[in-house]
Every structure is written in structure tokens, then in C-alpha cells.
């Protein structure tokens, strides 16, 4: 019996009323069934090495794929570390692990090596799982599977409801997961997030197979599992919201100084940078270039609630930027690898602009026929690079080789190459 069928069999614990389901997923009336309680109840939070050892042994002895999820404290704490890890596997049940109390989960990762991990939106959770020693060698991403299969809504709640006929309570997705102890309703929510994940995986695998896309999905999953950790972002201060308003180099220097000062404070206090100083305040100060603390205190974001000492530290950052020499000021544009922004193509290279227009139309039409988002069919950046610098001789082999060189998976190359060969042959009118 699957998790979904077993869950449905115990209706009094999980529904608010209605008749029992006749197919393990929806009631006789066809209404989705609220899933209100994990099948074995809320498991205790694992917060010591002895309990962790028991979980490791249980999951090593389990069978089949393992459902994995992680909760972070985005918007509350500095960085993207995990504050709760949830797992479920046949024969082992559900485990909730506190990675603050048990920061090294490499032992758990080792016993699950070779096991398929089932995650929803895997690329969001893999970085924080990697930090605590959990790295899958095989995975199944239910969100990505939903995209490839053409589902219009691919959030976990929408997928569980649309595919399995159960409603997940999603009210705690944005809470502060660094809170200790974690409230019982949050733990219930966390446990339910992995309750039906393997069932969802099994149903999506059947649907992908029916559509002839299962091998495509496997290639995508393998690419995610084998991808190296992301490189640190260059000049992260340039991503400050509202940067488009900042034009002059001296103003850019103020943004950089304020951003870096804020980041140091946020890291030291372990709080989200936005709780220290807003992006809007940084941009406001950069545009105004305040001459002293009094002028700074009159700007939005530096109001009466901010103490004199805080104002002085921000004004000191502004003054440092104002004292830089011309040679020390940041350049207005960030060096861009690859082609220029597409809006500039018509002036710089009309033929390339014509190729890009044709390629985008071809990819859009093909994605519609295959019922999947264009960006999952082929990365937009790959299309831009190919159109900006096409092979000297455009044919199936050269275009296929170029796409592979940009990291396109074999299934993507096979699907889009014919359409892109035609697009690259378009001449500027």
C-alpha cells in the first residue's frame, strides 16, 4: 500500500469531514482531502547524537527512495543555513532533525548514498544540505518533474492537490525556523511536507513516462545532482534593489560601502541584512550623498528610531566612499561575460537580432507543442549566446556541438537543434 493510500485509509485523523476516498486521493464527491496530521503523529525533534544515531540506523535499514526537505530562516537570519531537516522513507517513517544541535549529518548522508532522494525544488535546498554533510548522488525533483510534464502550477501544495487529491496546510512556510523550541503546528507542517513526497514522485514518474519525457527528466535530475557548488557572486552589492537609479560612480561607491558595512553587521549579529538596513535606505543615501549625520537622519530609512551611534556608523561609510580617489571608484557597469543585452542587438548587430527573434519564436512554438516552459526546454542564455556567435557553418552537427558546449543536456540538444538551425539561417531584413 502506498503512503497516499495508507493515509486515506485513516480518514478520522486527517479530514474535516466527508466520505472516505474511493481511490486514495479524492473523496466520492471529488473534493480534495485536507491532510491534517502525519500518519504516525508528529515525531520528536532529533537534537542529540544518540537519537541521531538511531535515525541513521533506521534510514539505513529502510527501503526505496527517501523524501528530503529543509527549512531555512530566510528574512530572519544571516545566510541560508538549514534550521530543520525532514526525511521520510519506507520502513523508517518520518524524522525531524535539528541541524543546530546536530550540525554534522554526514553520517546520515553516507548511509543514504546511492539512494534516490526526492526533493521539491531541489536547487533551493541542496546548498544548505551540503553545508551539513548531506549530498545526494541521485535525486528526483518533483517541482522540475511537474514543469517538464506541463503542470500549470508546480508548488508543492498545488502538486499534491492536483496529482494526489490531498490539501497540505501551507501557513508556516515563511516563519522564523531558527525559533527554539519549534512550535508544534510548525513541526506538524514540516512533517506533512515529506508525508506524500514519494507518492507524488511515483505518480509524476508515470506521467512523464506516458508523455515520453521520463528520460528527459532523468537527465535533468542527473545534471542537478552532479552540479558543483555555485561560485561566490562577484560584487554582490550590485544586486541592491533600486540600483537602476544610481548612475554616478561616487554614488555607486556609497552603495558599496553601505552594503559591505551592513553585511558585516548582519553576519556578526546573525540577522537578515534587510533587518539591519533596507536596500531602499542604501539607495536613498547614495543618491543624496549626505554631508553629516543630521542630513542622513532626514532620509527615508534613517528615521527617528535609529540611534546616534547607528547613524554615525552609516555616515562613516558614506564619508569613506566620498573620500575615495577617482581610480578607486567602482565602474558603472559590471563586466558581462557573453553577449550584450538583447535590447542593444538591433544597433550593434542587426543580423544577430534577426537570428535571436527567429530563435525565440521557434523555441516558444516548440515549448508550446511539448507543453513545458521555454526555460526548461533550453536556457535563454544558451539561445542568446548561440545567436550572437553562431558556428561559421550552420548545420545539425555544428549547432548540436555548440549547444552541448554551453551545457545543454542531450534531450534538449535533440529537441531544439533543428529549429535553431533554421533560425540561425535567417537573414537580417
C-alpha positions as CSV (number, residue, x, y, z in Angstrom):
1,X,0.0,0.0,0.0
2,X,1.4,3.4,-0.9
3,X,1.7,6.4,1.5
4,X,-1.3,8.1,-0.1
5,X,-3.5,5.0,0.1
6,X,-2.5,4.3,3.6
7,X,-3.1,7.9,4.6
8,X,-6.5,7.9,3.1
9,X,-7.3,4.7,4.9
10,X,-7.1,6.5,8.2
11,X,-9.5,9.3,7.5
12,X,-10.6,10.3,11.0
13,X,-7.1,11.6,11.8
14,X,-6.9,13.7,8.6
15,X,-10.1,15.1,7.3
16,X,-12.6,17.7,8.5
17,X,-15.5,15.5,7.3
18,X,-16.9,14.0,4.2
19,X,-16.9,10.5,2.8
20,X,-13.9,8.2,2.6
21,X,-12.0,8.4,-0.7
22,X,-12.6,5.7,-3.3
23,X,-9.1,5.9,-4.9
24,X,-6.7,7.1,-2.2
25,X,-6.7,10.6,-3.4
26,X,-10.1,12.3,-3.6
27,X,-13.5,11.9,-1.9
28,X,-16.5,10.4,-3.6
29,X,-17.6,13.9,-4.4
30,X,-14.2,14.6,-5.9
31,X,-13.2,17.2,-3.3
32,X,-9.6,17.3,-2.2
33,X,-9.0,15.9,1.2
34,X,-7.3,18.1,3.9
35,X,-4.2,16.3,5.3
36,X,-4.1,17.5,8.9
37,X,-1.8,15.0,10.7
38,X,1.2,12.9,9.9
39,X,0.3,9.2,9.8
40,X,2.4,8.2,12.8
41,X,1.9,11.6,14.5
42,X,4.5,14.3,14.9
43,X,7.9,12.7,15.5
44,X,10.2,14.1,18.2
45,X,12.8,16.5,17.0
46,X,16.2,14.9,16.9
47,X,18.6,17.1,18.9
48,X,21.3,14.8,20.3
49,X,23.9,12.4,18.9
50,X,22.3,9.3,20.4
51,X,19.0,10.0,18.8
52,X,20.7,10.9,15.6
53,X,22.5,7.5,15.5
54,X,19.1,5.7,15.9
55,X,17.7,7.7,12.9
56,X,20.7,6.9,10.8
57,X,20.3,3.2,11.6
58,X,16.6,3.3,10.8
59,X,17.0,5.1,7.5
60,X,19.9,2.8,6.5
61,X,17.5,-0.2,7.0
62,X,14.7,1.5,5.1
63,X,13.8,0.8,1.5
64,X,13.1,2.8,-1.6
65,X,13.6,6.5,-2.2
66,X,13.9,8.9,0.7
67,X,11.9,12.2,0.8
68,X,14.0,15.1,1.9
69,X,13.2,18.7,2.8
70,X,14.8,21.5,4.7
71,X,13.6,24.7,6.4
72,X,15.6,27.9,6.4
73,X,15.1,31.2,8.2
74,X,15.2,33.5,5.1
75,X,14.4,37.1,6.0
76,X,15.3,36.5,9.7
77,X,18.8,35.1,9.9
78,X,22.1,35.8,8.0
79,X,22.7,33.3,5.2
80,X,20.7,30.3,4.1
81,X,21.6,27.6,6.6
82,X,19.1,24.8,7.4
83,X,17.3,25.0,10.7
84,X,15.2,21.9,10.3
85,X,15.7,18.8,8.1
86,X,12.8,16.5,7.4
87,X,13.1,13.0,5.9
88,X,10.8,10.1,5.3
89,X,11.5,6.6,4.0
90,X,9.6,3.4,3.8
91,X,10.4,1.3,6.8
92,X,11.9,4.2,8.7
93,X,9.0,6.6,9.0
94,X,9.5,10.4,9.3
95,X,12.4,12.1,11.1
96,X,12.7,15.8,12.0
97,X,16.3,16.7,12.7
98,X,17.6,19.9,14.3
99,X,20.8,20.8,12.4
100,X,21.7,23.4,15.0
101,X,22.0,20.8,17.7
102,X,23.3,18.2,15.2
103,X,25.4,20.2,12.8
104,X,27.1,17.2,11.1
105,X,24.7,15.0,9.2
106,X,27.4,13.4,7.0
107,X,26.8,10.1,8.7
108,X,23.2,10.2,7.5
109,X,24.3,11.4,4.1
110,X,26.7,8.4,3.8
111,X,24.0,5.7,4.6
112,X,21.8,7.4,2.0
113,X,24.5,7.4,-0.6
114,X,23.2,5.7,-3.7
115,X,19.6,6.1,-2.6
116,X,17.4,8.3,-4.7
117,X,16.5,11.5,-2.8
118,X,13.1,13.1,-3.6
119,X,13.0,16.8,-3.1
120,X,10.7,19.6,-4.3
121,X,12.7,22.5,-5.9
122,X,15.9,20.7,-5.2
123,X,18.2,23.6,-6.1
124,X,16.8,25.6,-3.2
125,X,17.6,23.0,-0.5
126,X,20.8,21.4,-1.8
127,X,23.2,24.3,-0.8
128,X,22.1,24.2,2.9
129,X,22.0,20.4,2.9
130,X,25.6,20.4,1.5
131,X,26.7,22.6,4.4
132,X,25.7,19.9,6.9
133,X,27.2,16.9,5.0
134,X,24.2,15.7,3.0
135,X,24.8,15.5,-0.7
136,X,22.7,13.2,-2.9
137,X,24.2,11.1,-5.8
138,X,20.7,10.5,-7.3
139,X,17.6,12.6,-7.0
140,X,14.1,13.2,-8.2
141,X,12.9,16.8,-8.2
142,X,9.1,16.9,-8.1
143,X,8.8,20.6,-9.0
144,X,11.0,20.1,-12.1
145,X,9.1,17.0,-13.0
146,X,5.9,19.0,-12.9
147,X,7.4,21.6,-15.1
148,X,8.5,19.1,-17.7
149,X,5.1,17.4,-17.6
150,X,3.4,20.6,-18.3
151,X,1.6,21.3,-15.0
152,X,0.5,24.9,-14.8
153,X,1.1,25.2,-11.0
154,X,4.2,23.4,-9.6
155,X,4.3,24.5,-5.9
156,X,4.2,21.5,-3.6
157,X,0.7,22.2,-2.3
158,X,-0.7,22.6,-5.8
159,X,1.1,19.4,-7.0
160,X,-0.1,17.3,-4.1
161,X,-3.6,18.5,-4.5
162,X,-3.7,18.2,-8.3
163,X,-2.0,14.8,-8.5
164,X,-2.9,13.1,-5.3
165,X,-6.0,14.9,-4.2
166,X,-4.8,16.0,-0.8
167,X,-4.6,19.5,0.6
168,X,-1.5,20.5,2.5
169,X,-1.6,23.3,5.1
170,X,1.0,25.8,3.9
171,X,0.6,28.6,6.5
172,X,4.0,28.2,8.1
173,X,6.3,28.4,5.0
174,X,7.7,31.8,5.8
175,X,8.1,31.6,9.6
176,X,11.3,32.0,11.5
177,X,12.6,28.4,11.6
178,X,15.5,29.4,13.9
179,X,13.0,29.7,16.7
180,X,13.6,27.3,19.6
181,X,11.7,25.3,20.7
182,X,9.8,25.0,17.4
183,X,6.0,25.2,18.0
184,X,4.0,22.0,17.4
185,X,2.0,23.4,14.5
186,X,5.2,24.2,12.7
187,X,6.5,20.7,13.3
188,X,3.3,19.2,12.0
189,X,3.6,21.3,8.9
190,X,7.2,20.2,8.4
191,X,6.4,16.5,8.8
192,X,3.5,16.8,6.3
193,X,5.8,18.3,3.7
194,X,7.5,14.9,3.3
195,X,4.5,12.7,4.1
196,X,3.4,12.2,0.4
197,X,6.6,13.3,-1.4
198,X,7.5,9.8,-2.6
199,X,3.9,9.2,-3.7
200,X,4.0,12.4,-5.7
201,X,7.3,11.2,-7.2
202,X,5.8,7.9,-8.3
203,X,2.7,9.5,-9.9
204,X,4.9,12.0,-11.7
205,X,7.2,9.3,-13.0
206,X,4.2,7.5,-14.5
207,X,3.0,10.7,-16.1
208,X,6.5,11.6,-17.5
209,X,6.7,8.1,-18.9
210,X,3.3,8.4,-20.5
211,X,4.4,11.6,-22.2
212,X,7.7,10.2,-23.4
213,X,9.7,12.6,-21.2
214,X,11.0,10.3,-18.4
215,X,14.5,10.1,-19.9
216,X,14.5,13.9,-20.3
217,X,13.7,14.3,-16.6
218,X,16.4,11.8,-15.6
219,X,19.0,13.8,-17.5
220,X,17.8,17.0,-15.7
221,X,18.0,15.3,-12.3
222,X,21.5,13.9,-13.0
223,X,22.6,17.4,-14.0
224,X,21.4,18.9,-10.7
225,X,22.9,16.1,-8.7
226,X,26.3,16.4,-10.4
227,X,26.5,20.2,-10.5
228,X,29.3,21.7,-8.4
229,X,28.6,24.3,-5.7
230,X,27.8,27.7,-7.0
231,X,30.8,30.2,-7.1
232,X,30.5,33.2,-4.8
233,X,28.8,36.0,-6.6
234,X,31.1,38.8,-7.8
235,X,30.3,42.3,-6.5
236,X,27.1,41.2,-4.7
237,X,26.4,44.8,-3.6
238,X,25.4,45.5,-7.3
239,X,22.3,43.4,-6.7
240,X,20.9,46.0,-4.2
241,X,17.3,46.6,-5.1
242,X,16.8,50.0,-6.8
243,X,20.4,50.1,-8.2
244,X,19.0,51.2,-11.6
245,X,18.5,54.7,-10.0
246,X,22.2,55.0,-9.2
247,X,24.2,56.4,-12.1
248,X,27.3,58.2,-10.8
249,X,30.5,56.4,-9.7
250,X,30.7,58.2,-6.4
251,X,27.1,57.2,-5.7
252,X,28.0,53.6,-6.6
253,X,30.8,53.8,-4.1
254,X,28.4,54.8,-1.4
255,X,26.1,51.8,-2.2
256,X,29.2,49.5,-1.9
257,X,30.4,50.9,1.4
258,X,26.9,50.9,3.0
259,X,26.2,47.4,1.6
260,X,29.5,46.0,2.9
261,X,29.1,47.6,6.3
262,X,25.6,46.3,6.6
263,X,26.8,42.8,5.6
264,X,29.4,42.8,8.3
265,X,26.9,43.8,11.0
266,X,24.3,41.3,9.8
267,X,26.8,38.5,9.8
268,X,28.1,39.4,13.3
269,X,24.5,39.6,14.7
270,X,23.3,36.7,12.6
271,X,20.3,38.6,11.3
272,X,19.0,39.2,7.8
273,X,20.8,42.2,6.2
274,X,17.4,43.7,5.5
275,X,16.7,43.9,9.2
276,X,19.9,46.0,9.7
277,X,19.3,48.5,6.9
278,X,16.9,48.3,3.9
279,X,18.1,48.4,0.3
280,X,15.8,51.5,-0.2
281,X,17.7,53.3,2.5
282,X,21.1,52.4,1.0
283,X,20.0,53.8,-2.4
284,X,18.5,56.9,-0.8
285,X,21.8,57.7,0.9
286,X,23.7,57.1,-2.3
287,X,21.6,59.5,-4.3
288,X,21.6,62.2,-1.6
289,X,25.3,62.0,-0.5
290,X,24.5,63.4,3.0
291,X,27.2,65.7,4.4
292,X,26.7,64.8,8.0
293,X,24.6,62.7,10.5
294,X,21.9,65.4,10.7
295,X,21.4,65.3,6.9
296,X,21.5,61.5,7.0
297,X,18.8,61.3,9.7
298,X,16.4,63.2,7.4
299,X,16.5,60.5,4.8
300,X,13.9,57.7,4.5
301,X,15.2,54.6,6.3
302,X,17.3,56.6,8.7
303,X,14.5,57.9,10.8
304,X,13.9,58.8,14.5
305,X,14.1,55.1,15.6
306,X,17.8,54.9,14.7
307,X,20.2,55.9,17.4
308,X,23.0,58.3,17.2
309,X,25.6,55.6,17.2
310,X,24.0,53.8,14.3
311,X,23.7,56.9,12.3
312,X,27.3,57.6,12.9
313,X,28.4,54.2,11.5
314,X,26.3,54.7,8.4
315,X,27.6,58.3,7.9
316,X,31.2,57.0,8.3
317,X,30.5,54.6,5.5
318,X,29.2,57.4,3.3
319,X,32.3,59.5,4.2
320,X,34.6,56.7,3.3
321,X,33.1,56.5,-0.2
322,X,33.3,60.2,-0.6
323,X,37.0,60.2,0.3
324,X,37.9,57.6,-2.4
325,X,40.0,58.8,-5.4
326,X,38.6,58.6,-8.9
327,X,40.7,55.5,-9.5
328,X,39.2,53.7,-6.5
329,X,35.6,54.3,-7.6
330,X,33.6,51.3,-9.0
331,X,32.8,51.3,-12.7
332,X,29.2,52.0,-13.6
333,X,28.7,48.7,-15.4
334,X,29.5,45.3,-14.2
335,X,31.7,43.3,-16.7
336,X,29.4,40.9,-18.5
337,X,30.6,37.7,-19.9
338,X,28.9,36.8,-23.2
339,X,26.7,38.8,-25.5
340,X,25.3,42.3,-24.7
341,X,21.8,42.8,-23.5
342,X,19.3,41.9,-26.4
343,X,17.8,45.4,-26.5
344,X,21.1,46.6,-27.9
345,X,21.4,44.0,-30.6
346,X,19.4,45.8,-33.3
347,X,22.0,48.6,-33.3
348,X,25.1,46.6,-32.7
349,X,24.4,43.6,-35.0
350,X,21.0,43.6,-36.9
351,X,21.7,40.1,-38.3
352,X,22.2,38.7,-34.8
353,X,19.0,40.5,-33.7
354,X,17.1,38.8,-36.5
355,X,18.5,35.4,-35.6
356,X,17.5,35.9,-31.9
357,X,14.0,36.9,-32.9
358,X,13.6,33.8,-35.0
359,X,15.2,31.5,-32.4
360,X,12.9,32.8,-29.7
361,X,9.8,32.3,-31.8
362,X,11.0,28.8,-32.7
363,X,11.7,27.8,-29.1
364,X,8.4,29.3,-27.9
365,X,6.4,27.3,-30.5
366,X,8.3,24.1,-29.7
367,X,7.8,24.5,-25.9
368,X,4.1,25.0,-26.5
369,X,3.9,21.8,-28.5
370,X,5.8,19.9,-25.8
371,X,3.7,21.6,-23.0
372,X,6.6,22.9,-20.9
373,X,8.1,26.3,-20.0
374,X,10.6,27.6,-22.6
375,X,13.3,28.0,-20.0
376,X,13.1,24.2,-19.2
377,X,13.3,23.3,-22.9
378,X,16.5,25.3,-23.3
379,X,18.2,28.0,-21.2
380,X,17.5,31.5,-22.6
381,X,21.2,32.4,-22.1
382,X,22.2,29.5,-24.3
383,X,20.0,30.7,-27.1
384,X,21.4,34.2,-26.8
385,X,25.0,33.1,-26.9
386,X,24.3,30.8,-29.9
387,X,22.6,33.6,-31.8
388,X,25.3,36.2,-31.0
389,X,28.1,34.0,-32.1
390,X,26.8,31.1,-34.3
391,X,29.1,28.5,-35.8
392,X,30.8,29.6,-39.0
393,X,29.0,26.7,-40.8
394,X,25.5,26.3,-39.6
395,X,24.2,22.7,-39.7
396,X,22.9,20.0,-37.3
397,X,26.3,18.9,-36.2
398,X,27.8,22.3,-35.5
399,X,24.7,23.6,-33.7
400,X,24.4,20.4,-31.6
401,X,28.1,20.8,-30.7
402,X,27.6,24.4,-29.7
403,X,24.6,23.6,-27.5
404,X,26.4,20.8,-25.8
405,X,29.3,23.1,-25.2
406,X,27.0,25.5,-23.4
407,X,25.8,22.8,-21.1
408,X,22.5,21.7,-22.8
409,X,21.5,18.2,-22.0
410,X,21.3,15.6,-24.8
411,X,17.5,15.6,-24.8
412,X,17.5,19.4,-25.2
413,X,20.0,19.3,-28.0
414,X,17.9,16.7,-29.9
415,X,14.7,18.7,-29.5
416,X,15.8,22.2,-30.3
417,X,18.7,21.8,-32.8
418,X,16.5,21.5,-36.0
419,X,14.5,24.6,-35.0
420,X,17.6,26.6,-34.2
421,X,19.4,25.6,-37.4
422,X,16.5,27.2,-39.3
423,X,16.6,30.3,-37.0
424,X,20.3,30.8,-37.4
425,X,19.8,30.8,-41.2
426,X,17.5,33.8,-41.0
427,X,18.9,36.9,-42.7
428,X,18.5,40.5,-41.5
429,X,15.8,42.2,-43.4
